Amino acid sequence: MADSNKPLYLRGLDAVERLGNHLPHPFWLFCLLIVATVLLSAAMNAAGVVVYTPETQVLRRGGQPGLQVEGGPDFEPLTLELKSAAKSGKLVNLYLEVRRDGQVVAEHPVERDALAHLEVDEPVLHTPGTYRIHVVARPVAIPIKSLLSAEGLNWAVLSLVENFAHFEPLGLVLVMLMGVSIAEGAGLITAVMRAVALAVPERLIVPVLFALAACGNIGSDAGVVVIPPLAAAIFKQMGKNPITGLLVGYVGATAGFTANLLPAGTDVLAMSLTNAATGNEPEISVLANWYFMIVSVFFLAILGTVVTHRLVEPRLGDVGGPAGEKVAGLSAEEKRGLAFGLGAVALTLGVWLLTLLPEQGILRNSEPDQFWRSPFFKGLVPILFTLFAVGGLAYGKVTGSVKRADDLLTFMGDAMKRMGPYIVLVLAISQFTEAFQFTALDRFIAIKGAEILRGVGFEQYPIPFFVAFITAVAVANLFMGSASAKWAIFAPIFVPMFMSLGYHPAFTQLLYRVGDSITNCVSPLYPYFPLLLGWIADVDKERAKVGTVLAYLVPYASVLLVGWILMLVVWYLLGLPVGPGSPIHM
């Protein structure tokens, strides 16, 4: 069929594939971004470009800047306790201002640490009248630094190794995956998935498989690799088209990659890059998007089920071909191993919770309003590591998949071999991230971008801009499948930009993750797309063509993207927190 006779959406997907194939490897893409940062910083420095931080009102009461007081001879000194502001290293050039009729009538500089217990007793307040007391972080000039200057070259030479070694996401991801690799290598994760899939009624099999595939990202890529062929075998056993099962498992694992009932590696990675963009002020936790993602598992499963029954199954019909393998039930040994493995996980989790739930728990934050900022949640990665490791070890010992201690080292070593390309990529990502921040280009773009967004009405009409941002990320995801690579580019720009407009970093991260997740399933560049083609070819070679398969996937991507955006808009309008200690607004 000539290209001109193809449906428009297929021609569009062909164009996406051609363009995507011309993009360089992400490593070289980041190298190009580093070169662009060097040249741009030198040019802007030579031109004397300076950007000014916006004025920040630290003290607000009743939604209004400042605190209204009545002055007079009997004015009693008051004390302001701005404890959170006192911990924010981003607040500089602080002043206490007393205003009357909008004019500053008294002022003096304030040290940030003093905000925790700031006494206010200005002489002017003893004069009768109505005043407003403000605590203001006044604008500060930020010049652009050149990487081609003596200072820039010294920084580049002395910081390269440190930038790489101290790149926070690297250690977090590697530790998380080493724990997961033990449970995966021992067979615990696969056994859990099989047990759940075989236990549900036939009418619930599609939503359960969809949700199970989405939650499979807790085992890194285990969900993408394990669930689709398992779902195909279940569908074949039920007398249904196995290709439908492959699509359900694949879309659930890819389009729902960031939705989960439990914190996963994607949460760790996104959190670490977001905190790097904010300088940990404010610092978000691995649970930053947890509430939204829990609801998303069920919401996406419902949407995926509707698309499967209404749009995909009628087009697929019955397909012949070789009989699919029946899903084998768990053997007595596997059931026993599963009981011991999950029991070990529950016992280990119980021990960890003893450090959090009691009021005097050693990993609990002593401040009542800081429960979600406890060391327990900040250190959730090593805690999850122990859960996966202990569960995998117990399962492996019972089933015989772990015969000696060195087997655990083999599992972890194999996982690290698969992480080699990521570690190489981090060398470039870490240099770009730090160089972007050193030159102050991140703050320049954030401040100027915020000014533009205010100018075009972002603050009055934020929802269209949320949708535009999500859409831009979704399109970029077609060309660059690495979530960490894209967020490493976007986070230093958009997190500070949205913060300056009053939005919490956890909410900005959520906007990114929605856009980054859905279009995984329709990207021909996604690393597991060829695997899906191979699975479909085993059932029907005629249907295992890129355009044909993408035609099955486009309805999923379209409906899920629109539906997830609508869910986010409703969530935003209701003003619900997106996770523990993670509001929408600052």
N, C-alpha and C positions, 0 to 999 in steps of 0.2 A: 504494500500500500504506500503510495506517495505521501510524503510528509504533509502536502497540502490537503489531503483527504483524511488525515488523522483528526480525531476530536481535538479541540483546542487545549483541553487539560493535558492530553498525552503529549502534544507538541511542547507544551510548557515544561513538562517533566523531562522530556528529551533535552530541552535547552538547559535545564538545571544540571542534568548529568554531564553535558558537554562542558559547561562552565566550571562545574566542580572538579572535573578531571584536569583542568588547566591550573588549578590552585597548587602552589607548592606545598610540600610537607609542612605541618605546623611549626617544626623547628626552624625552617628557613623563613617562614612567615614572621616569626618573632624576631629573627635576625634582621629582617627588613624593617620591622617596627623599631628596633634599636637604632638602626642607621637613620631612620626618619627622625627619631627623638634627638639624636646627636645633632643633625643638621638644623632641625627646627629650633632647638634650644640655643644654638650658636647664633642663628639669624635673629631670634627675638631678643637675645641678650645684647647683641650689637645695636639693635634698634631701641634699646632702653625700655623695653616693655615692662610695665609694672601693673599688677592687679591688686585691688584692695579687698580685704575680707569684708563681708557685710557686717553691719552692727548687729550685735546679738543682745536681746533683752533677757537677762538671766532671771530676773524677778518678775513673776506674773501672779496675779490674784484675780480669780473670777474670770479667767480668759483674757484679761486686759493686762498690758504691760504696767509694771509698777504697783505700788501699794499706797492707797489713799489714806492720809492721816489729817487730823485737825490740829493745827498749831495754836500756841498760846502760852501765856506765862506758866501755866500748870502742866505743860507737855511732859509726859513721862517718857524717858528713854525706852526704846524698844530693842529687841534682839531678833535678828534674822538668822534662821538656821537653814542654810542652803547646802546641805551635806553632799548631795549628788554633784552639784556644781563645783564644790571644793575638791572633788576627785578628778575633775575633767582637765587634763593637760592641754586640751584644745582652747580653753578659755584664757586669753591673754589680754593685756592692756585694759584691765578692769578698772571701772570708776563707779563710785557711789555718787549719784546725782539726786538733788532735791529740786523738783520743778514746781512752778506755780504759773497757772495759765499757759502751760506749754513751754515756758521759758526756764532755763536752768538758773537757779538762784544760789546754789551752793554745790560744790563738788570736791572730791579728793580721790586720789588713786587708792586701790584696794589690792592687797595680796590675795591670790587665789585661795590659799589655805585658810585665810581669815573668814571666808564665806560660811564655814561650818558654824561659826558663832560670831556674827557681826553685830556689834552694838551701834545703834544709830542715835545720836544726840547732837544734831547740828544746831548751832546758835540760832540760825534763821527760823527753826521750828518753834522757837519760843515767842515768835511774833504771830499774832492771831491771823488765821487764814486757812485755806484748804490747800494742801500740798500732795504731791505724789513722789514717793521715794522710788528711785530706779537703781538697779545694779546693771551696768552696761559693759559689754565687751566692745570697745570702740574699734573702728576699722584699723587694720594694720597693712602697711604696704608690703607686698611680696614680689620681689624682682625675680625674673627668670634667670636661672643659673645655666651657664654654658658648659657642656661636657667637653668642649674643646679648649677650655681655659685651663690654667695651671691647677686651679682647685678641682675642676672636673676630672682632669686626667689623673690627678693624685687619688681622687675618690675611686675612680674606675679600677685602677691598678690595685689599690689596697682593699677594695671591697668585693672583688669578684668571687673569691672563694667563700667569704663570709655570707654573701648574698645567697649562694647556692646551699651552703651547709645550714643556714638558719632559715631557709624558706619553710615556713611552718607547715604548709600542706604536705610536704614530702614525708616528714616523719610520721604525721598523723595517719596518712593513707597507708604507708608501708606497715605500720604497727597493726592497723585495723585488718588489713588483708592477710597478714600472717596468722592472726587469730581465726579468721574465716577459713583460711586454707586448711587448717587442721580439721574443722568440722566438715568441710567439703571433701577433703581427701579421704577422711575416714568413712564417708558415705552418709553422715547424719543428715545433711541438708536434703539430699536426694530422697532419703527414706521418709523424711517429714513431708515432702511434697507429694510423694506417691500415696502416703497414708491419707492425707487430706483429700486428694483428688478421688480416691477410691471410696471415700466415706460419704460423699454427698449424693443426693437424689439426682436423677437424670435432668429434671427440669431446672435444676440450679447449677448444672455443670458448667455452663458458659460463664455466668457471673463469678462463680467460685474460681474457675481456672483463670479468668481475667484478673481477679484480685490476687490470686496466688502468684501469678506471673509478675504483677506489679511489686508485690512484696519480695519477690525473688532477688531484687537488687540488693537486699541485705547480704547476700552471698556474692557480691560483686556481679560478675556476668553469668552467674550460675542460672539465674532465671531465664536468660535469653537462650542458653544452651540446653537446659534440661526440660523446661516446660513445653515448648512447641512440639517436639516429637512425642512427649508423653501425652499431650492433649490429642495429637493425631491418632495415637493408638487407642485412646479412650473413645474418640468419635467413631473410629472404625469398628470397635467392639459393639457400639450402640447402633450400628447400621447407618451411620451418618457419614458424610463426606469428610475424609481425614484432612483435606486441605483446609476446611473450615477450622478444624482444631489447630492446625499449624498457624493459621492467621490469628486466631484468638490468643494463642500463647505468645506469638511473636509481638503482636500489637500491645498486649498487656504488659509485656516485659520491656518494650522499648518506648512506647508512647507514655506509659505510666512509670517511667524509670525513676522519677523522684518522689512518687507517692509511696507511702509505706506506713505500716502500723507501728514500726519500731525504728529507732535511729539507725541509719545505714551509712555506708562509706560516702555516698553522695552528700549526706548532711554534713559529714566531717569536712569534706573538701570544700563545699560551698561556704560553710562557716569560717573556715580558716582564711579563705581568700577575702571574704567580707571583712573580717577583723583586721586583715592586713591593710585593707583600704581605709578603715577608720582609725587605725592605730590603736585598736582595742578601746576606743572611747567614742561611743559606747561599745562595750564588748557583748557580742551575742553568743548564745550557747549552741550546742549541737541540736537542741530541741527548738530552735528559733522558729521553725515552720511546722512544728509537729501537729498542732491542732488542725491546721488546714490540710495537711497531708493525710491525716487519718480519715477525715471526711472524704478526701479526694479518692481514696481507695474504693470506697463504696459507690461514690458518684460516678467515677469513670467506669466501674464495673457495670453499672446500670446502663450507661450510655453505650458501652461496648456491646452489651447484650442486645440492645435495641437495633444497633447497626447490623449486627450479625444476623439476626432473624429477619429484619425488614429489607436490608439492602444486599447483603453478601450471599446468604444461603440461596435465595431465589436465583441469583445469577450463576452460582456454581452448579447446582443440581447434583445428580448422582455421578460419581466418577468411578470407572472400573480400575483395573490395574491389580497389582499383587496385593494379597491380603495383608493387612497391617498386623503387626505383632500385638497380641493381647497384653494388656497391662498385667503384669504378674503381681499377685498379692504378696504381701510381706510374709516371709518365712517366719517360723517360730523363733528362729535365732535373731532375725531382724527386729521382730516385735519386742523381743526381750532386750535387744540392744537399744531400741528406741525408748523403751521404758527407763532403762538405766541412764541413757544419755540425757533425756529430758528431765529425769529426776535429779541428775547431777547439776544440770543448769539451774533448776529451781532451788536446790540446796545452796548453790554458790550465790545465786541472786539474793536469797534470804540472808546469807551472811553479810553481803554488801549492804543490804537495806538496814541492817542493824547499825551501820555507821552513819545513816542518814535520818531515819525516822525518829529515834529517841531525841528528846530536846537537847541532850548532852552528847549527841552523836559526834564522833571525831571528824566526820566529813560533812557536817552540817554547818551552814552559816549561822553564826550566833545572833544575827539581826533577824527578827521575825519576818520583815518585809523583803528579805533577800534570800528566801528559801531556794529559788531557782538559780541563784548565783552561788550555791554551795559548791565546795570543792568536789563533791560527788558528781555533779553535772559537768563541771569544768574538766574533770578527769574521766569522763564517760568512756573515752576510747580504750584506756587500759582496762576498765571494768568490763566492757564488751569483749575485749580480747580474752579475758579469763573465762567468760561465759562460753564463747565459741570453743576455746581450747579444752576446757574441762568437759563440755558436752561431747565434743569429737573424740576425746581420749576415752571417755566411758563407753561410748558406742563402739569404738574401734576395738577395745579390749574384749567386749562381749561377743562381737561378731567375728573377730579375728583379723579385721582389716588393719589393726595396729598390733604388731607382734612384738615390737621392741621400741625402746625410746627413740632410737635413731629414725624411725618412721616419721615421727613428728618433724624432725629436721628436714626430711625429704619433702614432706608436704609444704613446709614453709619455704624451702629452697626453690621448689618448682614454681611457687607463687611469685617469688622475687625474680625468677627468670622471665616470667611473663611481664613483669613490671619494668624490664630493662628499657624499652622505648619511652616509657613515661619518665623515668629518671633522666634520660638524655634530654627529653623535652624540657624538664624542669630547669636545666642549665640555662636555656634561653629565656624561659618564662621569668625566672627569678631576676635575671639581669634587667630585663625590660621593666618589670614591676618597680624595682628599686631605682632605676635610672629615671623613670617617669616621675617618681616622687621626689628624687633629688633635685631635678631641674625645676620643680614646682609647676610643671605643665598640668599635673592632675588638678591642682587647686585653681589654676588659671581656667581650665576648661569647665570645671565644676561651677566656679563663680560666674563666668560669662554665660554658661549654659543656663544656670538658674535665672540670670537676668533676662535671657531671651524667653525662657518659659514663662516667667512672670509677664513679660511684655505681650505675649500672644495669648495670655489668659489661662495659664496652667492652674493657678490658685483658684480661679473661679470655676473652671471646667476641667478638673483633673482626669476624669474617667477617659475621655478620648486620648489623652496622652499616655495613660496606662496601657490602653489597647494598642496604641502605635508602638510603644516600647516592646510589648510582648510580641507583636507581629514582626518587628525588626529582628528580634532575637530568633524567632522561629524561622525566618528566612535565612539568617546567617547560619543556623544550625544545619541547613541543607548542604552547605558548602564546607563547614568545619564541624565535624561530629564531636570533637573533644569538648565536653562541658567545662573542664578546668581551663582549657586554652581560651575559650570565649570569655569566661567569667574573669580570667586574669586580665583580659583587655577591658571588659566593660566595668568591672567593679571599681577600679581606681577613678573612673570618670563619673559613673552614674550614682554610686553610693554617696559620695560627698555632695553631688548635685542635688539629689533628692533630700539629703539631710538638711541642706541649706534652705529647702522649701518646707521643712518640718516633718519629713517622713522618716520613720525609723528604718535603720539598715536592714532589719529582718524583713520588712515589707518589700523593700527594693529587691532583696535577694529572692523573695517569693515571686515577684513579677518576672524576674529573669528565669527562674526554674520552670515556671509554667510555659514560657515560650521555648525554652531549651528542650523540653521533654517531648512534646507532642510530635514534632516533625521528624523525630528519630525514625519512626516506622516507614516514612515515605522517602527517606534519603537513600539513593543508590550508593552513596559513599559510606554509609554506615557499615562498620566492619563485619557485621553479621548478616547483612543483606544477601551476600553470595551463599551463605549457609541456608537461608530460607529458600533460595532458588533450587539448591540441591535437594532439600527435603521435598519440595513440590515436584521436582523431576522424578523422584522415586515413585510418586503416585501417578502423575500424568505429565509426560515430557512436553506435550503441546502447550500446556499452560505455564510452563516454567520459563516464560519469557519476561524480560524486565518490564516492558510496557504492560503486559497482561497482569503481572503481579502487582505493579503499582496501581493499576486500575482497581484491584481489589482493596488496596490499602488506602487510597485517597478518601473514600467515604468515611473510614475510621478517623483519619487525621482531621478532616474537615469538621465532622460533628463533634469530636472530642475537643478540638481547639476552641470552637465557638462555645460549646457547653462549659468548658473549664473557665473561659474568660467571663461568661455570665455568672458562674458561681463566685468568682473572685469579686466581681462588681457588687453582687448582693452582699458578700462578706464585708466589703469596704463600706457599703451604705449602712450596714448594721453596726459598724465600728467594732467588730469582734477582734480580739487579739489573735494573731496568727500562730502563736506558740506561747509557752510559759514565759512570762516576763518580756513578751515581744508584742507591744502594741503597734497599731498602724502609724500613729503619730508620735513624734518625739515627746 
